[in-house]
Amino acid sequence: MGERLLAGDVTQQEFDTFEPIALGLSGVMQATSICGLGQVASNPLQTFLKFFPDLARQACRNKTSEVAKL
């Protein structure tokens, strides 16, 4: 889903469903993983969704990703 979001291939409806699930799963991964890599694997997507939600929503609305240009 992260790759689709960066490509601007996610609808607003999909994003509204995906965002809370992704953040929840990220928390579960961090809390339950016994491996350091498992604990941090979701950090890039979690950080993007947490601190730049407007940019993610903009990519959904425009179907072109400004994120990929950054």
C-alpha positions in Angstrom: 0.0 0.0 0.0 2.9 2.4 0.7 4.2 1.9 -2.9 0.7 2.5 -4.3 0.4 5.6 -2.2 3.7 7.0 -3.5 2.6 6.2 -7.0 -0.6 8.1 -6.5 -2.7 5.0 -7.1 -4.8 5.0 -3.9 -8.3 6.4 -3.8 -9.4 8.6 -0.9 -11.8 5.8 0.3 -8.9 3.3 0.4 -6.7 5.8 2.2 -9.4 6.5 4.8 -9.7 2.7 5.5 -5.9 2.1 5.3 -4.6 4.9 7.5 -5.9 3.7 10.9 -5.2 0.1 10.1 -1.6 0.8 9.0 -0.9 2.9 12.1 -2.5 0.2 14.4 -0.5 -2.6 12.8 2.7 -0.6 13.0 2.1 -0.3 16.8 1.5 -4.0 17.1 4.7 -4.8 15.1 6.8 -2.5 17.4 5.3 -3.9 20.6 5.4 -7.6 19.7 8.5 -8.1 17.5 11.5 -9.6 19.2 13.8 -8.5 16.4 15.0 -5.0 16.1 14.3 -4.9 12.4 10.7 -5.9 12.9 10.4 -3.1 15.5 11.5 -0.4 13.1 10.4 -1.8 9.7 7.1 0.2 9.6 8.7 3.5 10.8 9.0 5.2 7.4 5.3 4.7 6.5 4.1 5.4 10.1 6.1 8.6 10.2 4.8 9.7 6.9 1.2 9.1 7.8 1.6 10.6 11.2 3.4 13.8 10.3 2.3 14.4 6.7 -1.3 13.2 6.4 -2.2 16.2 4.2 0.4 15.3 1.7 -0.8 11.7 1.6 -4.4 12.8 1.1 -3.4 15.2 -1.6 -1.7 12.3 -3.5 -5.0 10.4 -3.3 -7.1 13.3 -4.6 -4.8 14.3 -7.4 -3.8 10.8 -8.5 -0.3 12.2 -8.9 2.1 11.9 -6.2 4.0 15.0 -5.0 5.7 12.7 -2.5 7.7 10.9 -5.1 9.1 14.2 -6.2 10.5 15.0 -2.8 
